[in-house]
C-alpha cells in the first residue's frame, strides 16, 4: 500500500526546499524526503561553514599584518580552533533552524526522513513506507571522490565533510587536489597556523582556468607559505612512522617524494549521489559518470521526473542548483520557458583575494575562433587596492570585437567575487560593454577601474 502525493522532492539541498515550498504553495500535496540533514552540502559542509572558516582565517591573517597598517599587537597572534569551530557551528545552526521553521510552517508540505529508493518510475520507498506521485524531483547532491590509492585502507583521511568536525590545528596538512575546494582549505589552514602542502596531478593548479590565473593563485598562496607539488604521480599511502598521521609517497618533476603529514584532505573531485537511488527500477538514465541526464529544462528521460543540482552534472555550485529550481518552477507554474542554456556560467574561488569568474575563459574564446579584444589590469594600478594594502592579482575582461558584448572575465582581486556581478548583469542583458564603460562609478572603489580597463582593450592576438 502506497501513500499518494501530487509531488515528491528527494533531497533538501539548495534546490529541494525552495522547490517543495513553491509546489506546496501552488496547492500541490508535496512530500520532501531527506536522508540525513536539511540544507544539503551548502549549509552543512560547503558554502556556509567553509566561508565562515575563511572569515576566521582572514581575521588571523589581517591581525598578523597589523603592523603594516601602523597597528601594534603585543604578543603573538594565536588561533583557538575549538572557538573557530564553535563559531562555524553556530552560524550553520542558525541556517538550519531557519530552514526547519520555514518548511514546518508551509501548508501542504510533509517532511519524511530516510533514504529514498525508486521502486517504479513514480514511486519511492523510504524504510517501510512507499510514496507515489505523478511528479518526482531528484535533488540528491554529490559527495567527495576518494581515490583508490594503494594503502588508503590503512590510514585515516579527511574530506570536505569530515573537515567540518575538526577542532584541532593540524601540524602538517596534506591537501590532495589543487582546485577550488583544496585551495580554499589550503590557504585557510595555513593562516590558522598549519604547515600545508598541496599535491596536484595536473601540471598547474585549477587547470580549467587560464594559465595566468593558475600562476597568480599559486604565487599568492606560496607567498603565505603554502607548498606545492604539481604533476604528481604514483601515489602511495601508509601510516606515519609513529603510528599516527600519514605518509604520502609520490613522484613529481622526475623525483620521488615522501611527505609526512598529520592530516590528509582529499579534494580531488566530486561524484553524484545517484548510485543508491534505484534509478534502474525507474528507468532513469545516467551518463558514464553517474550524473542523471536531463534536457534543457531539467527533465529526465522518464516523463514526470526531473533532476536538479549536483545530481545532473549541469552545474556544480549552490547557485546553479538554486537556478535549476527556478527553471523548473518557471516552466511548471509560471508559464515561463526558462532553460539551462539561458544562464551564463559564473562562479568564484574563495581564496583571499577571491577569483570572480563569468562567461568564457581566454582559451575558450580562442577556441571559438571569434575576433575578440582583451583588457588586463594589475591591481597595483587600483587606488582602492593600494589604500587597503591588498594589491595582489589582476582583472581581465574579454569582449567580442564585432558585437561589443562581454564574453568573459576573470577578476582575481580584492572584492572580485562581488565586482564580477557588475559584468554579469550587463552580459545577461545582452548589452555592449560600453554600458559599463560610460557609466559613472563611485570613487574610491575597485569597481571604478572597470571602465578604465574597458577603455584600454587590445586585440586578442
C-alpha positions in Angstrom: 0.0 0.0 0.0 1.4 3.4 -1.0 0.7 6.9 0.1 -0.2 9.3 -2.7 1.1 12.8 -3.2 1.0 15.3 -6.0 4.7 15.8 -6.0 7.8 14.2 -4.3 11.1 16.1 -3.9 14.1 13.9 -2.9 16.8 15.8 -1.1 16.8 19.1 0.8 19.8 20.7 -0.8 19.7 24.1 -2.3 17.0 23.3 -4.9 14.8 21.0 -2.9 13.3 23.1 -0.1 12.6 26.1 -2.4 11.0 23.9 -5.0 8.9 21.9 -2.4 7.6 25.2 -0.9 6.7 26.6 -4.3 4.8 23.4 -5.2 3.1 23.3 -1.9 2.1 27.0 -2.1 0.6 26.2 -5.6 -1.8 23.8 -3.9 0.1 20.5 -4.5 0.3 18.0 -1.7 4.1 17.7 -1.6 6.5 15.3 0.1 10.1 16.4 0.8 12.4 13.4 1.6 15.7 13.9 3.4 18.2 11.2 4.3 20.4 12.9 6.8 20.1 16.6 7.4 18.4 19.6 6.0 20.3 22.1 3.8 22.5 19.7 1.9 26.2 20.4 1.2 25.9 24.2 1.2 24.6 24.6 4.7 26.3 21.6 6.4 29.7 21.2 4.9 30.0 23.5 1.9 29.5 27.2 1.4 28.2 28.4 4.8 30.6 26.6 7.1 33.7 27.0 4.8 33.2 30.7 4.2 32.7 31.1 8.0 36.0 29.4 8.5 37.6 31.5 5.7 36.5 34.6 7.7 38.2 33.4 10.8 41.3 32.6 8.9 41.3 36.1 7.3 40.9 37.7 10.7 44.1 35.9 11.9 45.9 36.9 8.7 45.0 40.6 9.0 45.9 40.6 12.7 49.4 39.3 11.8 49.7 42.1 9.2 48.5 44.7 11.6 52.0 46.3 11.8 51.7 47.1 8.0 48.9 49.4 8.9 50.6 51.0 11.9 48.6 48.9 14.3 50.6 47.3 17.1 49.6 44.0 18.6 51.7 42.9 21.5 52.4 39.2 21.6 51.8 36.5 19.0 48.5 36.0 17.2 47.1 32.6 18.0 44.1 30.7 16.9 41.7 28.7 19.1 40.4 26.0 16.8 37.7 25.0 19.2 36.4 28.5 19.3 36.7 28.7 15.5 34.7 25.5 15.1 32.1 26.7 17.6 31.6 29.9 15.7 31.2 27.9 12.5 28.7 25.5 14.1 26.6 28.4 15.4 26.4 30.0 12.0 25.4 26.7 10.4 22.8 26.1 13.2 21.2 29.4 12.5 20.7 28.5 8.9 19.4 25.0 9.8 16.9 26.4 12.3 15.6 29.0 9.9 15.2 26.3 7.2 13.4 24.0 9.5 11.0 26.7 10.6 10.2 27.6 7.0 9.5 24.1 6.0 7.5 23.2 9.1 5.3 26.3 8.6 4.4 25.5 5.0 1.0 24.1 4.4 0.6 21.1 2.1 4.2 20.1 2.8 5.3 16.9 4.5 8.8 16.1 5.5 9.9 12.4 5.6 13.3 11.2 7.0 15.2 8.4 5.4 16.9 7.1 2.3 14.6 7.2 -0.8 14.9 4.5 -3.4 12.8 4.2 -6.5 10.6 1.1 -6.8 9.0 2.4 -10.0 9.0 5.5 -12.3 6.9 7.5 -9.9 7.2 5.5 -6.6 9.8 5.6 -3.9 10.4 3.6 -0.8 11.6 5.2 2.5 12.1 2.5 5.1 8.9 0.5 5.2 6.8 3.2 3.5 6.1 3.7 -0.2 5.1 7.0 -1.7 3.8 7.8 -5.2 3.4 11.0 -7.2 3.0 11.9 -10.8 5.8 14.4 -10.4 9.1 13.5 -8.9 12.1 15.7 -8.4 15.6 14.4 -7.7 17.9 16.7 -5.7 20.3 14.3 -4.1 23.5 16.3 -4.5 27.1 14.9 -4.5 30.0 13.9 -2.4 33.7 13.9 -2.4 35.6 11.4 -4.5 38.0 9.3 -2.5 40.7 7.8 -4.8 41.7 4.2 -4.7 45.3 4.8 -3.9 47.4 1.9 -2.6 47.4 1.9 1.2 44.3 4.0 1.6 42.6 1.3 3.7 45.4 1.6 6.3 45.1 5.4 7.0 42.6 8.0 8.3 41.7 10.8 5.9 39.5 13.8 5.6 37.0 15.1 3.1 35.3 18.5 3.0 32.6 16.8 5.1 34.7 15.4 7.9 36.8 18.6 7.9 33.8 20.3 9.5 34.3 18.2 12.6 38.0 19.2 13.0 38.6 21.3 16.1 42.4 20.9 16.3 45.1 22.5 14.3 46.9 20.1 12.0 50.7 20.3 12.4 51.1 19.4 8.7 48.0 19.3 6.4 48.5 17.4 3.1 45.9 18.5 0.5 45.4 16.1 -2.4 43.9 18.3 -5.1 44.8 21.8 -6.3 41.4 23.0 -7.4 38.7 25.1 -5.8 38.0 23.2 -2.6 41.6 22.2 -2.0 43.0 25.7 -2.4 40.4 27.3 -0.1 41.3 24.8 2.7 45.0 25.2 2.0 45.0 28.9 2.5 42.6 28.7 5.4 44.7 26.3 7.4 48.0 27.9 6.5 46.5 31.1 8.0 45.4 29.2 11.1 49.0 28.2 11.5 49.4 24.7 9.9 52.1 23.8 7.5 50.3 23.0 4.3 51.4 21.0 1.2 49.2 20.8 -1.9 49.8 17.9 -4.3 48.1 18.1 -7.7 48.0 15.6 -10.6 47.9 18.3 -13.3 50.9 20.5 -14.2 49.2 23.6 -12.8 46.5 24.5 -10.3 42.8 24.9 -11.2 43.6 23.7 -14.7 40.2 24.8 -16.1 41.3 28.4 -15.6 43.7 30.3 -17.9 47.4 29.8 -17.2 48.0 33.2 -15.8 45.2 32.8 -13.3 46.7 29.5 -12.1 50.2 31.0 -11.8 49.0 34.0 -9.8 46.8 32.0 -7.5 49.8 29.7 -6.8 52.1 32.8 -6.3 49.6 34.3 -3.8 49.4 31.1 -1.7 53.1 30.5 -1.9 53.8 33.9 -0.5 51.8 32.8 2.5 53.9 29.7 2.9 51.7 27.0 1.2 53.9 24.4 -0.5 53.1 22.8 -3.8 54.0 19.6 -5.8 52.5 19.7 -9.3 52.4 16.9 -11.9 52.3 14.4 -9.1 52.0 10.7 -9.9 52.4 7.2 -8.4 50.6 7.9 -5.1 51.0 5.5 -2.2 49.8 5.9 1.4 51.0 4.5 4.7 50.6 5.3 8.4 53.1 7.6 9.8 56.3 6.2 11.3 55.0 6.8 14.9 51.7 5.1 14.1 49.9 8.4 13.7 49.4 10.7 10.8 50.1 9.7 7.2 53.0 9.2 4.9 52.3 10.1 1.2 54.8 8.8 -1.3 54.6 10.1 -4.9 56.7 11.2 -7.9 56.8 14.7 -9.3 59.2 16.5 -11.5 61.2 13.4 -12.2 61.9 12.8 -8.5 60.5 10.7 -5.7 58.9 12.5 -2.7 57.8 11.3 0.7 55.6 13.6 2.7 54.9 13.1 6.4 51.6 14.7 7.4 49.5 14.7 10.5 46.3 15.0 8.4 45.3 14.3 4.8 42.5 16.0 3.0 41.1 14.6 -0.3 39.8 17.3 -2.6 40.2 15.5 -6.0 36.7 15.9 -7.3 33.0 15.2 -6.7 30.6 12.5 -7.7 26.8 12.4 -7.8 24.8 10.7 -5.1 22.9 8.6 -7.7 24.4 5.2 -7.2 22.0 4.1 -4.5 18.6 5.5 -5.6 17.3 2.6 -7.5 17.3 4.6 -10.8 17.3 1.4 -12.8 13.9 0.4 -11.3 12.5 3.7 -12.6 14.3 3.5 -15.9 16.0 6.9 -15.3 19.1 7.3 -17.5 22.6 8.4 -16.3 25.8 9.1 -18.1 29.1 7.3 -17.7 30.0 9.4 -14.6 26.7 8.7 -12.8 25.0 12.0 -13.5 21.3 11.9 -14.3 20.9 13.0 -17.9 18.4 15.9 -18.3 17.3 18.2 -21.1 17.4 21.9 -21.2 14.6 22.2 -18.7 15.8 19.6 -16.2 13.5 16.8 -17.4 14.9 13.2 -17.3 14.1 10.6 -19.9 11.2 9.5 -17.8 8.0 11.5 -18.1 7.2 13.4 -14.9 10.7 13.1 -13.4 13.2 15.9 -13.1 16.8 16.1 -11.7 18.2 19.2 -10.2 21.5 20.3 -8.7 24.8 18.3 -8.5 23.0 15.1 -9.4 22.5 16.2 -13.0 26.1 17.3 -13.8 24.9 20.6 -15.3 26.4 22.7 -12.6 28.5 22.1 -9.5 27.6 25.1 -7.4 24.9 26.1 -4.9 23.8 28.9 -7.2 23.4 26.6 -10.2 21.3 24.2 -8.1 19.1 27.1 -7.0 18.8 28.3 -10.5 17.7 24.7 -11.5 14.8 25.1 -9.1 13.9 28.5 -10.7 13.9 26.9 -14.2 11.6 24.1 -13.1 9.2 26.4 -11.3 9.1 28.8 -14.2 8.1 26.1 -16.6 5.7 24.2 -14.3 4.0 27.1 -12.6 4.8 30.4 -14.2 4.3 29.7 -18.0 7.9 30.9 -18.5 10.0 28.7 -20.7 13.3 29.2 -19.0 16.2 26.9 -19.9 19.6 25.9 -18.6 21.2 27.2 -21.7 19.9 30.7 -20.8 22.3 31.1 -17.9 25.8 32.5 -18.1 28.5 30.4 -16.3 29.6 32.3 -13.2 31.4 31.2 -10.0 34.1 32.2 -7.6 37.2 30.7 -5.9 37.0 32.0 -2.3 40.7 32.3 -1.7 41.9 35.7 -0.5 41.9 37.6 -2.8 39.0 35.8 -4.4 38.6 34.9 -8.1 35.3 36.0 -9.6 34.7 34.3 -12.9 32.0 34.8 -15.5 31.5 33.6 -19.1 34.3 32.3 -21.3 37.9 31.9 -20.5 40.5 33.2 -22.9 41.2 29.6 -24.0 37.5 29.2 -24.8 37.4 32.4 -26.7 40.4 31.4 -28.8 38.9 28.0 -29.5 35.7 29.7 -30.7 37.6 31.5 -33.4 35.7 34.7 -32.9 37.6 38.0 -33.1 38.0 39.4 -29.6 39.6 42.1 -27.6 41.1 41.8 -24.1 41.9 44.2 -21.3 44.1 43.3 -18.3 44.9 45.5 -15.3 47.2 44.6 -12.4 45.8 45.5 -9.0 48.9 47.6 -8.3 47.2 50.2 -10.5 44.0 50.3 -8.5 43.9 53.1 -5.9 41.5 51.4 -3.5 43.5 48.2 -3.5 46.7 50.2 -2.7 44.8 52.1 0.1 43.8 48.8 1.6 47.2 47.2 1.2 45.8 44.4 -1.0 47.3 44.7 -4.4 47.7 41.1 -5.3 46.1 39.8 -8.5 44.6 41.3 -11.6 41.4 42.0 -13.6 40.9 40.6 -17.1 37.9 41.1 -19.4 37.3 39.7 -22.9 35.0 41.4 -25.4 33.6 40.3 -28.8 35.3 42.6 -31.3 32.2 42.6 -33.6 29.2 42.8 -31.2 31.0 44.7 -28.3 29.4 42.2 -25.9 31.4 41.0 -22.9 32.4 37.3 -23.5 34.0 36.6 -20.1 36.0 37.9 -17.2 38.5 36.8 -14.6 38.7 39.1 -11.6 41.4 37.8 -9.2 41.4 40.7 -6.8 40.0 42.1 -3.6 36.2 42.0 -3.9 36.5 40.1 -7.2 33.6 37.8 -6.2 31.3 40.9 -5.8 32.6 43.1 -8.6 32.1 40.3 -11.2 28.3 40.8 -10.9 28.5 44.2 -12.5 29.7 42.5 -15.6 27.3 39.5 -15.3 24.3 41.8 -15.2 25.4 43.6 -18.5 26.1 40.2 -20.1 22.6 38.9 -19.1 21.0 41.9 -20.6 22.8 41.4 -23.9 24.1 44.9 -23.7 27.5 46.0 -25.1 30.5 46.7 -22.8 30.1 50.4 -23.5 27.2 50.4 -21.0 29.8 49.8 -18.2 32.5 51.9 -19.9 30.3 55.0 -20.0 28.7 54.7 -16.6 29.8 57.0 -13.8 31.2 54.9 -10.9 31.8 55.8 -7.3 35.2 56.8 -6.2 37.2 55.4 -4.5 36.2 51.8 -5.2 37.7 48.8 -7.0 34.8 48.8 -9.4 35.5 52.2 -10.7 38.6 50.9 -12.6 36.5 48.5 -14.7 35.5 51.3 -17.1 39.2 52.3 -17.3 40.1 48.7 -18.1 37.4 48.5 -20.8 38.7 51.7 -22.3 42.1 50.1 -23.0 41.1 46.9 -24.8 43.6 45.4 -27.2 43.1 42.8 -30.0 43.4 39.2 -28.7 46.5 38.1 -30.6 
